[in-house]
Amino acid sequence: MNTYAQPAAYQSLPGGPLDADRSFYDRLAAAGRTLTQEFEIPVRSGQAWEVPAGSVVRISSVEGPQVGDLNMWSRHNPRERFWASRTRQLQRASMTTYDRFWSTLPYLRPMATVIADSLAEHPDAEVIHDLLGTRCDPYVNRMLAGYDFDHHCHSNLTRAVQPYGLTEFDVHDVLNVFQFAGLNENREYFMDSCPARPASAGHPADHFEFFAEIDLLCALSTCPGGDLSVHMWGPEAASTEEQLEHCHPLRVEVFTLEEEVLQGWESPATAAYQGKDGRNGLRPVPHAHASP
C-alpha cells in the first residue's frame, strides 16, 4: 500500500483556525477542576447529557476495553451538529489531542477541542478514535445478517436523545471513541481490538477528554460490538452472546474549570461568510423558462 507524502489540502496560516493554541489547551488539561456530572453508560446502551461551554468532558474505560460512538449538537440549535467528514479533512482520519470537532454548515466552528488522550502515544495511535467509519445501525445489520437487532449505536443514540426532543433524523456520523479502525491493504474498512484499558495497579484508566467550546448536547453509545475483537458480520461472525462477553460500560465525567484559567477565552463565533444576498443567502436563480 502506498504511503503518500503530499501535504494536507486544508491548511491555515500560523495562528489561524486550524492552528490550535496548544499552550492554552495544555493549561486547561492541567488546571484544577470540579466534578459536576458523573455516570456510567451500561453495555449496549446510550445516554445524552448537557455540557456548558467552558467545561471538560472525560470518557474513560471501565472494567474492560469498550468502543463508544459519540454525537454532538449545539444545545440551543440542534441543526448545528458535529460534522465528521469535514473534521476528517480539517484535522485527520482519527482524533487526538488538539484536534477539534467542527460543526455543520452554515455554522462551521469548533464545537469542542480534544485536550487529553491517554492513547496518544500508543503504537497504533494514528488509527485510534476513528472518524473514517460511522455508527453501526439496525438497517445494515438486517441487510448483512438477515435479522433485527435493536441495540446498535444508531438505535442507542436515537433513544438517548428523545428526551431532548430529537429523533432518529438528528443522529449523525460519529467519532468512534477508543476504536481501532482504518483501511487495509485493499483499501477496505477494518476494525480491530480496542486498546483502551480500565484502571489497574500502576495504570490509570484510559481516557479521552474534550473542552466544550460552546454549549453542547452530547450523546454516547456503548457499541454492541464491545471491544470489536470478534467479527459482527460475515462468515466468521460471533453470536450475539459471544459479542456480549466483550462488552463493558463507559464512564462519563463533566468538570468545570477554575475561572482564572479561562480568562480571555470566548466561545468561537459561527462562520463569517455572509452570502451573496445576506448571511447564508445564496438565493436560488429562477429557471430560464420560468414565468416572471
PyMOL commands that set and color helices and strands:
alter all, ss='L'
color gray80, all
select helices_A, chain A and resi 22-30+84-90+125-127+138-145+153-164+168-170+240-244+259-262
alter helices_A, ss='H'
color red, helices_A
select strands_A, chain A and resi 33-41+46-51+56-61+68-74+77-81+100-102+110-117+128-130+175-183+189-192+207-212+216-222+250-257
alter strands_A, ss='S'
color yellow, strands_A
deselect
rebuild
show_as cartoon
